[in-house]
Amino acid sequence: MLGSVFTSRKEEAVKRVVVVAMHAVLMVLVVACSGSDASDVRIEVSNHVPGFDSMGPFAATGGAVDDGVMCASGEGSLMAAEETADGGILSEFELRCTDGDDFRLQLQVPPELVTDQAAWDRAVDGTLEVNTPWIVLTGQGRFAGLEGDGMSGWRALEPGKGPGDGGGVLTVFEGDLTVSG
């Protein structure tokens, strides 16, 4: 009887080791197959022209720059903006690197943020809230297979002087980028 207890305990211990090892292998496979090529990025676009009608120079940092997926600097432009049926705002931005390659992002501001005066006031006072989703639409040159998404936000460049008061804005895009194909 004592031999069967040891055998049972030994078998249970071996089963636990096997289960833990299987979970570890499964986690490695999940990470390897789940877009581990994606690199984090933070893009800051400074617009010194009052309002949101144009953009300006950008600087990018993060793994996407380190990995060569994203350039470190260039020029950002607002290409289009329209109100959606639900009262939100749909915008399209072009980011052109100094080497001439470019890509476009789509930003969708939900209606609750469009009408949130407190959030607007915080941004004008200089608080950055990254709370609006963006996706990569298309790319040219080295960005032809670019994919990515993340969140964005803005704040006044000069606290207390927002776009409606003749002040410039800092627009920030944070997320992940990868090149497929």
C-alpha positions as CSV (number, residue, x, y, z in Angstrom):
1,M,0.0,0.0,0.0
2,L,2.8,2.4,0.9
3,G,4.4,1.8,-2.6
4,S,1.2,2.8,-4.4
5,V,1.0,6.0,-2.4
6,F,4.5,7.0,-3.4
7,T,3.8,5.9,-7.0
8,S,0.6,8.1,-7.0
9,R,2.5,11.1,-5.5
10,K,5.3,10.6,-8.0
11,E,2.9,10.3,-10.9
12,E,1.0,13.4,-9.7
13,A,4.3,15.3,-9.5
14,V,5.3,14.2,-13.0
15,K,1.9,15.1,-14.4
16,R,2.2,18.6,-12.8
17,V,5.6,19.1,-14.4
18,V,4.3,17.9,-17.8
19,V,1.3,20.3,-17.5
20,V,3.5,23.3,-16.5
21,A,5.9,22.5,-19.4
22,M,3.0,22.2,-21.8
23,H,1.7,25.6,-20.7
24,A,5.1,27.2,-21.1
25,V,5.5,25.8,-24.6
26,L,1.9,27.0,-25.5
27,M,2.7,30.5,-24.2
28,V,5.9,30.7,-26.3
29,L,3.9,29.6,-29.4
30,V,1.1,32.2,-28.6
31,V,3.7,35.0,-28.3
32,A,5.6,33.8,-31.4
33,C,2.4,33.7,-33.5
34,S,0.6,36.8,-32.2
35,G,2.4,39.5,-34.1
36,S,5.5,39.7,-32.0
37,D,7.1,41.7,-34.9
38,A,5.0,44.7,-33.9
39,S,7.0,47.5,-32.4
40,D,5.8,50.2,-30.0
41,V,5.8,53.8,-31.2
42,R,5.1,57.3,-29.9
43,I,4.7,60.1,-32.5
44,E,4.5,63.7,-31.4
45,V,3.3,66.2,-34.0
46,S,3.8,69.9,-33.1
47,N,1.4,72.3,-34.7
48,H,2.4,75.9,-34.1
49,V,-0.3,77.2,-36.4
50,P,-3.5,78.0,-34.5
51,G,-6.3,75.4,-34.7
52,F,-6.3,71.9,-36.1
53,D,-6.4,72.9,-39.7
54,S,-2.8,72.0,-40.4
55,M,-0.1,70.0,-38.7
56,G,3.7,70.4,-38.5
57,P,6.9,68.6,-37.8
58,F,6.9,65.3,-36.0
59,A,9.3,63.3,-33.9
60,A,8.9,59.5,-33.3
61,T,10.4,57.3,-30.6
62,G,10.2,53.7,-29.5
63,G,10.9,50.3,-30.7
64,A,9.4,51.0,-34.2
65,V,12.1,53.6,-34.7
66,D,14.8,51.4,-33.2
67,D,13.7,48.5,-35.5
68,G,13.7,50.7,-38.6
69,V,9.9,50.3,-39.1
70,M,9.3,54.0,-38.5
71,C,11.5,57.1,-39.3
72,A,12.5,59.4,-36.5
73,S,11.2,62.6,-38.0
74,G,9.2,64.2,-40.7
75,E,6.1,66.3,-41.4
76,G,2.5,65.7,-40.4
77,S,-0.6,67.0,-42.3
78,L,-4.3,66.9,-41.6
79,M,-5.8,65.6,-44.9
80,A,-9.5,65.4,-44.1
81,A,-11.9,65.7,-41.2
82,E,-15.7,65.2,-41.2
83,E,-18.4,64.8,-38.7
84,T,-19.8,61.3,-38.4
85,A,-23.6,60.5,-38.3
86,D,-23.3,59.9,-34.5
87,G,-21.7,63.3,-33.9
88,G,-18.1,62.1,-33.7
89,I,-15.2,63.3,-35.9
90,L,-13.4,61.1,-38.4
91,S,-10.0,62.5,-39.4
92,E,-7.2,61.4,-41.7
93,F,-3.6,62.3,-41.1
94,E,-0.6,61.9,-43.4
95,L,2.9,61.4,-41.9
96,R,5.7,62.0,-44.4
97,C,9.2,61.1,-43.4
98,T,12.2,63.2,-44.4
99,D,13.1,60.5,-47.0
100,G,9.7,61.1,-48.7
101,D,8.0,57.8,-47.7
102,D,4.6,58.4,-46.1
103,F,1.6,56.7,-44.5
104,R,-1.9,57.7,-43.5
105,L,-3.6,57.3,-40.1
106,Q,-7.4,57.4,-39.5
107,L,-8.5,58.9,-36.2
108,Q,-12.0,58.5,-34.9
109,V,-13.0,60.9,-32.1
110,P,-16.1,59.5,-30.3
111,P,-19.1,61.8,-29.9
112,E,-18.7,61.8,-26.1
113,L,-15.2,63.3,-26.5
114,V,-16.4,65.9,-29.0
115,T,-18.9,67.3,-26.5
116,D,-16.8,66.8,-23.3
117,Q,-16.0,70.4,-22.2
118,A,-14.1,69.2,-19.2
119,A,-11.7,67.1,-21.4
120,W,-11.3,70.1,-23.8
121,D,-10.5,72.4,-20.8
122,R,-7.9,69.9,-19.5
123,A,-6.2,69.7,-22.9
124,V,-6.1,73.5,-23.2
125,D,-4.6,73.7,-19.7
126,G,-1.8,71.4,-20.9
127,T,-3.0,67.9,-19.8
128,L,-2.5,65.2,-22.4
129,E,-5.2,62.5,-22.4
130,V,-4.5,59.7,-24.9
131,N,-8.0,58.4,-25.4
132,T,-8.9,58.4,-29.1
133,P,-8.3,55.3,-31.3
134,W,-6.3,55.4,-34.6
135,I,-5.4,52.9,-37.3
136,V,-3.0,52.8,-40.2
137,L,-5.0,53.2,-43.5
138,T,-2.3,53.0,-46.2
139,G,1.4,53.5,-46.8
140,Q,3.8,54.2,-49.7
141,G,7.4,53.4,-50.2
142,R,8.8,51.4,-47.2
143,F,5.4,51.8,-45.6
144,A,3.5,49.9,-48.3
145,G,2.8,47.0,-46.0
146,L,2.5,49.0,-42.8
147,E,-0.1,48.0,-40.2
148,G,-0.8,49.4,-36.8
149,D,-3.2,50.9,-34.3
150,G,-3.2,52.7,-31.0
151,M,-4.6,55.7,-29.1
152,S,-4.0,59.4,-29.6
153,G,-4.7,62.7,-27.8
154,W,-3.7,66.3,-27.9
155,R,-2.8,69.2,-25.6
156,A,-2.1,72.9,-26.0
157,L,1.6,73.7,-26.7
158,E,1.2,76.7,-24.4
159,P,-1.0,75.9,-21.4
160,G,-4.1,78.1,-21.3
161,K,-4.0,79.0,-25.0
162,G,-5.9,76.4,-27.0
163,P,-6.7,76.2,-30.7
164,G,-9.7,78.5,-30.3
165,D,-7.5,81.1,-28.6
166,G,-4.8,81.2,-31.4
167,G,-2.6,78.6,-29.7
168,G,-0.8,75.6,-31.2
169,V,-1.3,72.0,-30.3
170,L,0.7,68.8,-29.7
171,T,-0.9,65.7,-31.1
172,V,0.4,62.4,-29.9
173,F,-0.1,59.0,-31.4
174,E,0.9,55.9,-29.3
175,G,0.6,52.3,-30.4
176,D,2.2,49.5,-32.4
177,L,3.4,49.4,-36.0
178,T,4.5,46.4,-38.1
179,V,5.3,45.9,-41.8
180,S,3.6,42.8,-43.3
181,G,4.7,40.9,-46.4
